[in-house]
Amino acid sequence: MPQHKSAAKRARQDAQKRLRNRRHRSRMRTMVKKVLESDDVSQVQSDYLEAQSGLDHLAAKGIIHRNQAANVKKRLARHIHALSEA
């Protein structure tokens, strides 16, 4: 239990941020999964553009690290490249 008013406020703010970050991370995972599970090349490319934009947005907001966003985008791009070659 917080002993000071400022500590109580900080705890409330942290809880709100934690929920907001969970929502964003869940949305990110859904976008990534959508790209990885699809086999249609044209659909995958449009999903990739949406995921790329979302990842950049999350990195800019500080929800994920910019290197993590880059690594996920690279993994998705490799998946698309493998689909287009097959």
C-alpha positions in Angstrom: 0.0 0.0 0.0 1.4 3.4 -1.0 2.3 5.7 1.9 2.2 9.0 0.0 -0.4 10.5 -2.3 2.2 10.8 -5.1 3.0 7.1 -4.8 -0.7 6.2 -5.0 -1.1 8.4 -8.1 2.0 6.8 -9.6 0.5 3.3 -9.0 -2.7 4.3 -10.7 -0.9 5.7 -13.7 1.3 2.6 -13.9 -1.8 0.4 -14.0 -3.3 2.4 -16.8 -0.1 2.3 -18.8 0.3 -1.4 -18.2 -3.2 -2.0 -19.6 -2.6 0.3 -22.6 0.8 -1.4 -23.4 -0.8 -4.9 -23.1 -3.5 -3.8 -25.7 -0.8 -2.5 -28.1 1.4 -5.6 -27.7 -1.6 -7.9 -28.3 -2.5 -6.0 -31.4 1.1 -6.2 -32.6 1.2 -10.0 -32.1 -2.1 -10.3 -34.0 -0.7 -8.3 -36.9 2.5 -10.4 -37.0 0.6 -13.7 -36.8 -1.7 -12.6 -39.6 1.3 -12.1 -41.9 3.0 -15.4 -40.9 -0.1 -17.6 -41.2 -1.3 -16.4 -44.6 -0.3 -18.1 -47.9 -1.7 -15.6 -50.4 1.2 -13.4 -51.5 -0.9 -10.3 -52.3 -2.8 -10.5 -49.0 0.5 -11.0 -47.1 2.0 -7.9 -48.7 -0.9 -5.7 -47.6 -0.9 -7.3 -44.1 2.9 -6.6 -44.0 2.4 -3.0 -44.8 -0.1 -2.7 -42.0 2.2 -4.6 -39.5 5.2 -2.5 -40.5 3.3 0.7 -39.9 2.0 -0.6 -36.6 5.5 -1.7 -35.5 7.0 1.7 -36.4 4.2 3.4 -34.4 4.9 1.2 -31.3 8.6 1.9 -31.5 8.0 5.6 -31.8 5.8 5.5 -28.7 8.4 3.6 -26.8 6.2 0.6 -26.2 8.7 -1.7 -27.9 12.4 -1.0 -28.6 13.2 0.2 -32.1 15.6 -2.7 -32.6 12.8 -5.1 -31.7 10.6 -3.5 -34.3 13.4 -3.8 -36.9 13.9 -7.5 -36.1 10.2 -8.3 -36.4 10.0 -6.5 -39.7 13.0 -8.3 -41.0 11.5 -11.7 -40.0 8.3 -10.8 -41.8 10.1 -9.6 -44.9 12.1 -12.9 -45.0 8.8 -14.8 -44.8 7.3 -12.8 -47.7 10.4 -13.4 -49.8 10.2 -17.1 -49.2 6.5 -17.2 -50.1 7.1 -15.2 -53.4 10.0 -17.6 -54.4 8.0 -20.8 -53.7 
